[in-house]
Amino acid sequence: MQFAIFGSAQAGSERPGAPMGEGFHDFVELNVEAEALGYCATFLVEHHFTGWNQVSATLQLLTWLAARTTTLRLGTAVLVLPWHNPVLLAEQAATLDLLSGGRLDFGIGKGYRHTEFEGFCIPPEEAQDRFDEALKIILKAWTTRERFSHEGRFWRFKNIVVEPSPKQAPHPPLWTGAGNPASVKRAAERGHRLILDQFASAELLSERIALFRAEAAARGRPYDPMQVVVARDMFVVDNEREREDAIERNNAAHARTLSVSRAPGRAGGSHILAYAHTAQQQRDSPLIGTPDEIVAKLQTLRDSGVEYVMLNAAGSAANLRRFARDVMPHVAARPCRAAAAG
C-alpha cells in the first residue's frame, strides 16, 4: 500500500501564545517529516468562512511546502472550482507545478458546504454547471498555446493566452472527489483519478472502485490502483481509554463539519449528509486502534481493492511516526510512485 497525508491546516497553533500563522508553519514541518518517514503525498483541503482559521489559500501554502520538500507530491483535496476564476486558477496551479518540478496533483470538486455557497452567494443548483465550465477553461488554458476567447454562462474571456504552461504534460493529474455512483462514472468518463471519502464502508468502497474500473475499461483506459485514493481518519492508540478519547475527538470534528454542510430547513445536500453516521460507523470507518487493529483494517481495505490511502492524522507528528514505525512495515508499504496516466 501507499500512504499520503490528508486534511486541513489552520493558521492558529495549539501552542499557547503562538502568533497567528504559526499553525501553517506547523503544517509545513509536519509534512517535511512525513516525506522523510515515507509518506508519498499530501492532500490539502480548501475552505472558507468557518471561523476556525481553516486554510483558504491552498495553492499558496502548498507552494511554501514545495520549497521545503523534494519528492512529496502536492495534492489538493479539493479545490472548489465554483469559487474560482478559472484562468487565474490555471495560472496559479501551473506556477506551483513548475516550481515543484511537476509534483502537483490537482484535486477538484464542486463544493458541499452550505455556508460556502451562502457566503459566495452562489446557488447550490449551479454548482455542477459552474464546475463543468471552469474545468473546460482550465484544461484549454493548460493545453492551448494560441490565443483563445471564451463566451460562457458564467465566464467570458477575450483573446487570451494563459501562461505559464505546467511542468507535467499535458497537465497535472486531475483528481475528483466522488461520493455517489454518478460522480464516480463522471470521473471515469473524463479520465480523472478518484478520491473516495472517509465515511464509506469497505463494501461500498469495493463497489465504487469496481464501477470506476469498469467505466475506465469501457473507454480503453488501463487501470492502476494508484489512480484511486481513499481518505481515512487515523490515530494509533495503546489502550482502551486512548481509543475512546480519539473516537470522541474524531466525532466532534465530524459534527462540526456536518454543521456547516447542512442547509437550514432543506433536505439533501452533500454526500456526507447521506451517511447515517451511526455509532458503529464512527468506530468502523476510521483507522483508530492499536497497530495490530489498524493493520487488520487496512487489510480489509486492501481486500476491497484499496491500495492508496490518505490519512488524516489530526496534525500529530507523533501519530505519523507511530504509524510509519508500527503499521507500515506490516502492510507491505510500497515505494512512492505516481499513478500511470489513464
C-alpha positions in Angstrom: 0.0 0.0 0.0 1.0 3.6 -0.4 0.2 6.4 2.1 -0.4 10.1 1.9 -1.4 12.8 4.4 -4.9 14.3 4.2 -6.5 17.1 6.0 -6.6 20.7 6.8 -4.2 23.3 8.1 -5.1 26.1 10.4 -3.5 29.5 10.8 -3.7 29.3 14.5 -1.4 26.9 16.5 -2.4 24.8 19.5 0.7 26.0 21.4 -0.3 28.7 23.9 0.8 32.2 22.9 1.8 31.2 19.4 1.2 34.0 16.9 -1.4 33.7 14.1 0.1 31.9 11.2 2.2 29.6 13.3 -0.2 26.8 12.5 0.7 27.0 8.8 4.3 26.6 9.7 3.4 23.6 11.9 1.7 22.0 8.9 4.8 22.5 6.8 7.1 21.0 9.3 4.6 18.0 9.7 4.8 17.3 6.0 8.6 17.7 5.8 8.9 15.0 8.4 6.2 12.9 6.7 8.3 12.9 3.5 11.2 11.6 5.5 9.1 8.9 7.0 8.0 7.5 3.7 4.6 9.2 3.1 4.2 9.9 -0.6 1.9 12.9 -0.9 -0.1 15.5 1.0 -3.7 16.4 0.0 -4.8 19.7 1.4 -8.4 21.0 1.7 -9.8 24.4 0.8 -12.4 26.0 3.0 -13.9 29.4 3.7 -16.0 31.3 6.3 -15.7 28.8 9.1 -14.3 31.0 11.9 -11.8 28.2 12.5 -8.9 29.7 10.6 -9.0 26.8 8.1 -6.7 27.1 5.1 -8.4 29.1 2.3 -5.4 29.8 0.1 -4.4 26.2 -0.6 -2.0 26.7 -3.5 0.0 29.4 -1.7 0.5 27.1 1.3 1.5 24.2 -1.0 4.0 26.4 -2.8 5.7 27.1 0.5 5.7 23.4 1.2 7.1 22.7 -2.3 10.2 24.7 -1.4 10.8 22.6 1.7 10.4 19.1 0.1 11.8 17.3 -2.8 9.7 14.2 -3.5 6.4 14.7 -1.7 3.6 15.1 -4.2 1.4 18.2 -3.5 -2.3 17.5 -3.8 -5.5 19.4 -3.4 -8.5 17.6 -1.9 -10.1 19.6 -3.2 -10.0 23.0 -4.9 -13.7 24.0 -5.3 -13.9 25.2 -8.9 -17.2 27.2 -8.5 -15.4 29.6 -6.1 -12.5 30.5 -8.5 -11.8 32.5 -11.7 -10.6 29.5 -13.8 -7.9 31.4 -15.7 -6.3 32.7 -12.6 -6.5 29.3 -11.0 -4.9 27.7 -14.1 -2.0 30.2 -13.9 -1.5 29.7 -10.1 -1.6 25.9 -10.4 0.8 25.8 -13.3 3.2 28.0 -11.4 3.2 25.6 -8.5 3.7 22.7 -10.8 6.8 24.4 -12.4 8.3 25.4 -9.0 7.8 21.9 -7.6 9.3 20.1 -10.5 6.0 18.6 -11.6 4.6 17.4 -8.2 1.1 18.9 -8.3 -1.9 16.6 -8.0 -4.9 18.8 -9.0 -7.8 17.6 -7.0 -11.1 19.4 -7.8 -14.7 19.4 -6.7 -17.9 21.3 -6.9 -18.4 22.2 -3.2 -20.6 20.8 -0.5 -20.7 23.2 2.4 -23.9 25.3 2.8 -22.0 28.1 4.5 -19.7 28.5 1.5 -22.4 28.6 -1.1 -24.2 31.1 1.0 -21.1 33.2 1.6 -20.2 33.3 -2.0 -23.8 34.0 -3.0 -23.8 31.0 -5.4 -26.9 28.8 -5.6 -26.0 25.1 -5.0 -28.1 24.3 -8.1 -25.4 26.0 -10.2 -22.5 24.0 -8.7 -22.3 21.3 -11.4 -22.6 23.8 -14.3 -20.0 26.1 -12.8 -17.7 23.2 -12.2 -18.0 21.9 -15.8 -17.4 25.3 -17.4 -14.4 26.1 -15.1 -12.8 22.7 -15.8 -13.2 23.2 -19.6 -11.5 26.6 -19.4 -8.7 25.3 -17.2 -7.9 22.4 -19.5 -7.9 24.6 -22.5 -5.7 27.1 -20.7 -3.1 24.4 -19.9 -3.1 22.7 -23.4 -3.5 25.7 -25.8 -0.6 27.9 -26.7 -2.6 30.0 -29.1 -4.8 32.9 -28.0 -8.4 32.0 -27.5 -11.7 33.5 -26.3 -14.5 32.1 -24.3 -18.1 33.1 -24.1 -19.9 31.0 -21.4 -22.7 31.1 -19.0 -20.5 32.2 -16.1 -17.2 33.3 -17.6 -16.1 35.5 -20.5 -12.5 35.9 -21.7 -11.3 37.7 -24.9 -8.2 37.0 -26.9 -6.1 35.5 -24.0 -3.1 33.3 -23.9 -2.7 31.7 -20.5 0.9 31.4 -19.1 2.8 29.6 -17.8 2.3 26.1 -19.0 2.5 23.4 -16.3 5.6 21.2 -16.0 3.6 17.9 -16.3 2.3 17.2 -19.8 -0.3 17.6 -21.0 -1.3 18.9 -17.5 -1.1 17.8 -13.8 -3.2 14.7 -12.9 -6.8 15.6 -12.2 -8.4 14.0 -9.1 -12.1 14.2 -8.5 -13.9 13.8 -5.2 -16.8 11.4 -5.7 -19.4 10.4 -3.2 -22.0 8.6 -5.3 -22.1 6.3 -8.4 -22.9 9.2 -10.8 -19.9 11.2 -9.8 -17.7 8.0 -9.9 -18.9 7.5 -13.5 -18.2 11.1 -14.4 -14.6 10.8 -13.1 -14.0 7.7 -15.2 -15.6 9.3 -18.3 -13.3 12.3 -18.0 -10.2 10.2 -17.3 -9.8 11.7 -13.8 -8.4 9.9 -10.8 -10.7 9.2 -7.9 -10.8 10.5 -4.3 -13.2 8.4 -2.2 -14.4 9.7 1.2 -13.6 8.7 4.7 -17.2 7.5 5.7 -17.8 4.8 3.1 -17.6 1.2 4.3 -15.2 -1.3 2.8 -18.1 -2.9 1.0 -19.2 0.4 -0.5 -15.6 1.3 -1.5 -15.3 -2.1 -3.3 -18.5 -1.3 -5.3 -17.2 2.2 -6.3 -13.7 1.0 -7.2 -15.3 -1.8 -9.3 -17.5 0.8 -11.0 -14.7 3.1 -11.7 -12.5 0.3 -13.1 -15.3 -1.0 -15.3 -16.1 2.5 -16.7 -12.4 3.2 -17.4 -12.0 -0.2 -19.1 -15.1 0.5 -21.3 -13.2 3.5 -22.6 -10.0 1.6 -23.3 -8.0 3.0 -20.3 -5.8 0.8 -18.3 -6.4 0.7 -14.5 -3.8 1.5 -12.0 -4.7 1.2 -8.2 -2.8 4.4 -7.6 -5.5 6.2 -9.6 -7.8 5.8 -6.6 -7.1 7.2 -3.1 -9.3 6.6 -0.1 -9.4 9.0 2.9 -9.4 7.8 6.4 -9.0 9.4 9.8 -6.2 7.7 11.7 -4.9 7.6 15.3 -2.7 4.9 16.8 -3.6 4.1 20.4 -2.2 1.8 23.1 -5.2 1.2 25.3 -9.0 1.5 25.5 -9.0 4.9 27.2 -6.9 6.4 24.4 -9.2 4.8 21.8 -12.3 6.3 23.4 -10.7 9.7 23.6 -9.6 9.5 20.0 -13.1 8.5 18.8 -14.7 11.3 20.8 -12.3 13.9 19.3 -13.0 12.5 15.8 -16.7 12.5 16.2 -16.6 16.1 17.5 -14.6 17.2 14.4 -17.1 15.4 12.1 -20.1 17.1 13.9 -18.5 20.5 13.3 -18.1 19.7 9.6 -21.7 18.5 9.3 -22.9 21.6 11.0 -21.6 23.9 8.2 -22.7 21.4 5.4 -26.4 21.4 6.2 -28.7 24.0 4.7 -31.3 25.0 7.4 -34.7 23.6 6.7 -33.6 21.9 3.5 -33.3 18.2 2.7 -30.5 16.7 0.6 -27.1 18.4 0.0 -23.6 17.0 0.4 -22.9 13.3 0.0 -21.6 13.3 3.6 -25.1 14.0 4.8 -26.3 10.8 3.2 -24.4 8.7 5.6 -26.1 7.7 8.9 -23.1 8.5 11.0 -24.1 5.8 13.4 -22.0 4.9 16.5 -20.9 1.7 14.7 -19.9 3.6 11.5 -17.9 6.1 13.6 -15.9 3.2 15.0 -15.6 1.1 11.9 -14.5 3.6 9.3 -11.7 5.5 11.0 -8.3 3.8 11.4 -8.4 4.3 15.2 -6.9 1.5 17.2 -3.7 -0.4 18.2 -1.2 -1.1 15.5 -2.5 -4.6 15.1 -6.0 -3.4 14.8 -5.1 -0.8 12.2 -3.2 -3.4 10.2 -6.3 -5.6 10.2 -8.5 -2.6 9.0 -6.0 -1.8 6.2 -6.1 -5.5 5.1 -9.9 -5.2 4.9 -9.5 -2.1 2.7 -6.9 -3.9 0.6 -9.3 -6.8 0.1 -11.8 -4.2 -1.2 -9.3 -3.0 -3.8 -7.8 -0.1 -1.9 -4.0 0.3 -2.4 -3.6 4.1 -1.8 -4.8 5.7 1.5 -4.6 9.3 2.6 -4.5 9.7 6.4 -5.9 12.4 8.5 -3.6 12.1 11.4 -5.1 15.1 13.4 -1.9 17.2 12.8 0.1 14.9 15.0 3.7 14.2 14.1 3.9 11.6 16.9 0.9 9.8 15.4 2.5 9.8 11.9 5.7 8.4 13.4 3.9 5.6 15.2 2.0 4.7 12.0 5.2 4.7 10.0 7.1 2.6 12.6 4.4 0.2 13.8 2.0 -0.2 10.9 3.6 0.5 7.5 6.1 -2.4 7.7 3.2 -4.9 8.2 1.2 -3.8 5.1 4.0 -4.0 2.6 4.2 -0.3 2.1 5.3 0.2 -1.5 7.9 2.8 -2.7 6.3 6.1 -3.6 5.2 6.4 -7.2 2.7 8.4 -9.1 -0.1 6.6 -10.9 0.3 5.8 -14.5 -1.6 8.1 -16.9 -5.1 6.9 -17.6 
